[in-house]
Amino acid sequence: MPKYTYHCSECEQYSEIRHSMSKTLRVCPTCEIEDTLTRVPSTPVALLNQGQQIEPETGNLVKEFIEENKKSLKKMKEEGRKEMNNE
């Protein structure tokens, strides 16, 4: 389900709510007053730049971490093999 951000004109609170696309929230979850909510536009999760998808910063950090650890493990395996062959 998509997540929507709403702003209440009565209590001035912002709320993030997950619901179906066909539903519209009418009652504020904070002050419980009806018909005071306005849906706040939000940016899409996947941004497109010239037809190419831009990966989020977190995804890039995870990939870098994985690659660094693969290199470290490969080096440790090689050192372990050398030690086993020397014994």
Secondary structure by P-SEA (a helix, b strand, c coil): cbbbbbbbccccbbbbbbbcccccccccccccccccbbbbbbbbcccccccbbbbcaaaaaaaaaaaaaaaaaaaaaaaaaaaaaac
